[in-house]
C-alpha cells in the first residue's frame, strides 16, 4: 500500500521548532518578497510564505511592481530593497515578465540575503558544497527522504524538468549524494523509457497529469513539485489517483512539497541571519 509523504504535517512540526528558536533567541527577522505582475500561482505561494512568517514570528513585507516595469527601474528598486537593513532575507518571486532579464535581477541579491539560492554566486557555492543552506525545494525533498528513511545513494533518479527552482539544483544535489541522475527536458527523446526505470521520480514542470500510472514502475517514490492552477484548484504534475496505485511513496498536491519548501525557506532565513 502506498505511503503518503505528508508535507503539511511535517512542515507544521518544523515550524513549531523554528518558532521556539526565534523566540528564545529574540531574533528580529524580516522576509522581503518582490513580486512583479499578478501571476496567480505566485500569489498563492506568497500567501503561504506570509502565513508561515506570521506563525513563527518573522516580519513579512511584500514589494509589488507592475508587470510593465522596465528592467533598469526594477534593478534600482531591488537595489534599494537589498540595502534596507531591516530585510534579513529577500526573495524575487518567479517567474518575472519576459522582458526582464531574470538572472540579472536574481544576481542583485547578495548571498547573505539570498535564501532562495538563485543568484549565480549562491548557486555556484551550493554546487561546491560551500553554502550553509540549500535551495528550498532541494531542502524540502531531502527532508522527505530523510524523514521517511528513503535511501538515495546508488538509486536511479529521474528529474522531469530542468528549471532553476526545481530540476537543476535537485540534479546537483542528487549527484552529490551518489545517485545516478537523469534530467529530462523538452528535447529529451523517449522520455518514457527513462521514467519507467526511475526508483525516485521528481517532476517540476507545471503540467497537470504529465506523469500517469502507466508510465511508472511499481514501488517508485514520487515527489511532485509541479504547480498549476486550473479552475481555481492547485494541481501537480502527477495523476495522483492512478499513480498512487503503483507508487511506494507519493507526495500529494497540495499538502506535499509546497509546505515543506516554505518551511525550508524560513529555515534558510534563520541560518543566513545568524551567520552575518
URMOTA-V139150 format. One record per pair of residues at least 4 apart in sequence whose ideal C-beta (glycine too) atoms are under 8 Angstrom apart, sorted by the first residue. I is the first residue (numbers start at 1). J is the second residue. Records with the same first field share a line. If there is no record, write none. Layout:
I->J + J
This chain:
2->244 + 245 + 247 + 248 + 249 + 250
3->148 + 248 + 249 + 250
4->244 + 249 + 250 + 251 + 252
5->144 + 148 + 223 + 249 + 250 + 251 + 252 + 256
6->10 + 252 + 255 + 256
7->11 + 140 + 144 + 251 + 252 + 255 + 256 + 257 + 258 + 259 + 260
8->12 + 254 + 255 + 259
9->13
10->14 + 143 + 144 + 147 + 259 + 260
11->15 + 259 + 260 + 262 + 263
12->16 + 259
13->17
14->18 + 143 + 263 + 267
15->19 + 52 + 55 + 56 + 263 + 266
16->20
17->21
18->22 + 56 + 263 + 266 + 267 + 270
19->23 + 55 + 56 + 57
20->24
21->25 + 270
22->27 + 29 + 56 + 57 + 58 + 270
23->57
25->274
27->270 + 273 + 274
28->59
29->58 + 59 + 88 + 89 + 269 + 270 + 273
30->58 + 59 + 60 + 61 + 86 + 87 + 88 + 89
31->49 + 53 + 58 + 59 + 60 + 61 + 87 + 88 + 89 + 90 + 91 + 115 + 265 + 266 + 269
32->61 + 63 + 81 + 84 + 87 + 89 + 90 + 91
33->46 + 49 + 50 + 60 + 61 + 62 + 63 + 90 + 91 + 93
34->63 + 65 + 77 + 78 + 81 + 90 + 91 + 92 + 93
35->39 + 42 + 43 + 46 + 62 + 63 + 64 + 65 + 93
36->64 + 65 + 66 + 67 + 69 + 74 + 93 + 96 + 97 + 100
37->42 + 65 + 66 + 67 + 96 + 97
38->43 + 67
39->43 + 93 + 95
40->44 + 229
41->45 + 206 + 227 + 228 + 229 + 234
42->46 + 93 + 94 + 95
43->47
44->48 + 229 + 234
45->49 + 93 + 227 + 258 + 262
46->50 + 62 + 93
47->51
48->52 + 258 + 259 + 262
49->53 + 60 + 91 + 262 + 265
50->54 + 60 + 62
51->55
52->56 + 262 + 263 + 265 + 266
53->58 + 59 + 60 + 266
54->58 + 60
56->266
58->266 + 269
59->86
61->87
63->77 + 81
65->69 + 74 + 77
67->97
68->97
69->73 + 74 + 77 + 100
70->74
71->75 + 99 + 100 + 101 + 104 + 105
72->76
73->77
74->78 + 100 + 105
75->79 + 104 + 105 + 108
76->80
77->81
78->82 + 92 + 105 + 108 + 109
79->83 + 108
80->84
81->87 + 90
82->87 + 90 + 108 + 109 + 110 + 113
87->113
88->113 + 269 + 272 + 273
89->113 + 114 + 115 + 268 + 269 + 272 + 273
90->109 + 113 + 114 + 115
91->115 + 116 + 265
92->96 + 105 + 106 + 109 + 116 + 118
94->102 + 118 + 164 + 165
95->102
96->100 + 102 + 105
100->105
101->105
102->106
103->107 + 120
104->108
106->118 + 119 + 120
107->119 + 120 + 121
108->119
109->113 + 114 + 116 + 118 + 119 + 122
110->114 + 119 + 121
111->119 + 121 + 122 + 125 + 131 + 272
112->272 + 275 + 276
113->272
114->118 + 119 + 121 + 122 + 272
115->133 + 136 + 265 + 268 + 269 + 272
116->135 + 136 + 265 + 268
117->122 + 123 + 126 + 131 + 133 + 134 + 135 + 136 + 169 + 268
118->122 + 123 + 135 + 164 + 165
119->123
120->124
121->125
122->126 + 131
123->127 + 135 + 164 + 169
124->128
125->130 + 131
126->130 + 131 + 134 + 135 + 169 + 172
127->172
129->176
132->271 + 272 + 275
133->139 + 267 + 268 + 271 + 272
134->138 + 139 + 142 + 169 + 173 + 264 + 268
135->139 + 165 + 169 + 170
136->140 + 261 + 262 + 264 + 265 + 268
137->141 + 165 + 166 + 169 + 170 + 204 + 225 + 257 + 261 + 264
138->142 + 169 + 170 + 173
139->143 + 260 + 261 + 264 + 267 + 268
140->144 + 257 + 260 + 261 + 263 + 264
141->145 + 170 + 202 + 223 + 225 + 257 + 260
142->146 + 173
143->147 + 260 + 264
144->148 + 150 + 223 + 251 + 257 + 260
145->150 + 151 + 152 + 200 + 221
148->249
150->200 + 221 + 249
151->155
152->157 + 174 + 177 + 178 + 179 + 200
153->177 + 178 + 179
154->178 + 179 + 180
155->179 + 180 + 199 + 200
156->179 + 180 + 182 + 197 + 198 + 199 + 200
157->174 + 179 + 180 + 181 + 182 + 198 + 199 + 200 + 201 + 202
158->181 + 182 + 184 + 194 + 195 + 197 + 198 + 200 + 201 + 202
159->166 + 167 + 170 + 171 + 174 + 181 + 182 + 183 + 184 + 202 + 203 + 204
160->167 + 184 + 191 + 195 + 201 + 202 + 203 + 204 + 205 + 210 + 211 + 237
161->166 + 167 + 184 + 185 + 203 + 204 + 205 + 206 + 226
162->167 + 168 + 171 + 183 + 184 + 185
163->167 + 168 + 204 + 205
164->168 + 169
165->169 + 204
166->170 + 202 + 204 + 225
167->171 + 183 + 185 + 202 + 204
168->172 + 183
169->173
170->174 + 202 + 204
171->175 + 181 + 183
172->176
173->177
174->179 + 181
175->179 + 181
179->200
182->194 + 198
184->188 + 191 + 194 + 195
188->194
190->194
191->195
192->196 + 215
193->197
194->198
195->201 + 211 + 215 + 216
196->215 + 216 + 217
197->217
198->216 + 217 + 220
199->220 + 221
200->220 + 221 + 223
201->211 + 216 + 220 + 221 + 222 + 223
202->223 + 225
203->210 + 211 + 222 + 223 + 224 + 225 + 226 + 236 + 237 + 238
204->225 + 226 + 237
205->210 + 226 + 237
206->226 + 227 + 228 + 237
207->226 + 228 + 237
208->226 + 228 + 230 + 235 + 236 + 237
209->237 + 238 + 239
210->226 + 237 + 238
211->215 + 216 + 222 + 224 + 237 + 238 + 239 + 243
212->239 + 242 + 243
213->239 + 242 + 243 + 245 + 246
214->242
216->220 + 222 + 243 + 246 + 247
217->246
218->246 + 248
219->246 + 247 + 248
220->246 + 247 + 248
221->247 + 248 + 249 + 250
222->238 + 243 + 244 + 247 + 249 + 250 + 251
223->251 + 256 + 257
224->236 + 237 + 238 + 240 + 250 + 251 + 252 + 253 + 256 + 257
225->236 + 237 + 257 + 261
226->235 + 236 + 237 + 238 + 253
227->234 + 235 + 236 + 253 + 258
228->234 + 235 + 236 + 237
229->233 + 234 + 235
230->235
234->253 + 254
235->253
236->240 + 251 + 252 + 253 + 256
238->243 + 250 + 253
239->243
240->244 + 250 + 252 + 253
241->245
242->246
243->247 + 250
244->250
251->255 + 256 + 257
252->256
253->257 + 258
254->258 + 259
255->259
256->260
257->261
258->262
259->263
260->264
261->265
262->266
263->267
264->268
265->269
266->270
267->271
268->272
269->273
270->274
271->275
272->276
